[in-house]
Structures are given as structure tokens and as C-alpha cells.
Amino acid sequence: MMKMTTNKFQKVTVGIIFAWLIFFVFAPNFLVFIVSFLSKDASNFYALPFTFENYTRLFEPLYGTVVWNSLYMSGIATILCLLIGYPFAFIMTKINEKYRPFLLFLLVLPFWTNSLIRIYGMKVFLGVKGILNNFLLSIGIINEPIRILNTEVAVIIGLVYLLLPFMILPLYSSIEKLDLRLLEAAKDLGANTVQRFIKIIIPLTMPGIVSGCLLVLLPAMGMFYVADLLGGAKVLLVGNVIKSEFLISRNWPFGSAISIGLTILMALLIFVYYKANKLLNKKVELE
């Protein structure tokens, strides 16, 4: 009787998950895909006939520049998150276990606040009369305020600020699972700290590194509100173009085509990660 109840519960749970995926993931994306082949209409946003023009426009130099700019800024933000997040995650694993839950709580605490509000706070922090400039002026490092807002630097800072926890969490998970006996064995064999880090720690934590990079890189390309608030009109991400096509130009078919193009790009990056991870695992097994 207990087994039958458990099986029913599992079936209901799986059914709910599938229903959620169908209605809130697959169906909306399928509709966006269909709309991307339609034509722009002034009254209904989209209409027949079907056309490939929306996809051919993606290869225009303007949109290629936007995609490249998005990859460039997202890539820099990802590298910075990795450089900051790896030592942070490593230190967390060395702290007494009873304090780790509190540190993890502090790490996820910003998620309790809307990211838009946090970016407004960052705008105040980076402004000409903001906290950062006032502090630097007060200690004499600068003689006049630094103009950080409305630059690519401000956008990258905002992306790092929002997405750093997404890098730290998978890194922490990978580093925590490290077999310390391997490090001790390497030390006994004469490997110094740098050699142990390069030859053992980095390869064994590579899944966490790649997962963290994907969790930062992919969302960063679509965070249009970060570019809007911190970059002004001078900095554009792919997300800004999509927002503009849907809300300003009212060209839903072209906005849908850009969205599908971005989705395909993200899928390719995930596929590359999957293949690279398989090759890495085979290499580790052979060694």
C-alpha cells in the first residue's frame, strides 16, 4: 500500500514538472519561434505572410557589432567573477564547517532583493557625487570625481555585482568535494603549492569553473536593464536590442528572431561545455 502511494506521488510530481515545462518553457519558446517567421504589422504586432527576412537581418553589421559587444562585456564580467569567486570559494571551504551555512546565507542574501533595485543602488554608488567618488576624494586619491557611469566599465561592474554569487556557488561545490589526500600525496612527491594548484586543483574543479562561467556569461548577455541604468544610451547588449524591438519599434517578429538567435548561441555554448566536459572526463580516466 505504501509503495503504491509512493508511486502515485512520484507520477503526480513528474506530471506537474512536465506540465510546468510545457506551459512555461516549451510553449512560450515555440510561440516566439513561430512569430520570428511572421511579418511586422502596425495594428497586430505581427501578421502573415511567413518570411525569412527577420533572420537575414541578423547578419547586418549593426547587429553583429551588438552581439560582439555583448560577448566582449559578458566575457570580461565572467573572467572577473572567476578571479574574484575562485579564491572566495576556496577560502569558504577552509573555514570551520559550523560557519559555512552562515557564509552561504550571506552569499544568497542579495537574491532576496530585486536585482533592479540593487542596480539602482550601484548607480548611486558609482555616480559623480556617489559614495565611491566621495570616499576617493576624502582620502586624497583623486582630485576630481571620476566619471564611471554611462561607460562599459560601469556595465561590467554591474554585471559582476549581480552575477558573482552564480560563480561562487558551483565553485564552492566543486572545491568542497576535493579529495585532500591527492594534495597530500602530491606534496609528498615534491610538488610545490603552484604545481598542486595547476595539476590537481584546477583540473578537478574544472566542472565547477565551466558551470560558473556559463551561469554568468549566458544571463549577462540579456541583462538590458544593467546597460540601461549604468551604461546609458552608449552601451548596448543583445537584451537591449530585443527590448527595443518589442517595446519601442513594436517589431515583434524581428525581436523574436533575435531572441531565437540568442537562444541558439547559448545552446551552442552549452553544447561546447558538454563535449569539453566529456573529453576532460575521458582524459582523467586515462590518466
ABEGO torsion letter per residue (X at the ends): XAAAAAAAAAAAAAAAAAAAAAAAAAAAAAAAAAAAABBBBAAAGBBOBBBAAAAAAAABAAAAAAAAAAAAAAAAAAAAAAAAAAAAAAAAAABBAAAAAAAAAAAAAAAABBAAAAAAAAAAAABAABAAAAAAAAAGABABBBBABGBAAAAAAAAAAAAAAAAAAAAAAAAAABBAAAAAAAAAAGBBAAAAAAAAAAAAAAAAAAAAAAAAAAAAAABAAAAAAAAEAABBBAAAAAAAAAAAAGBAAAAAAAAAAAAAAAAAAAAAAAAAAAAAAAAAAAX
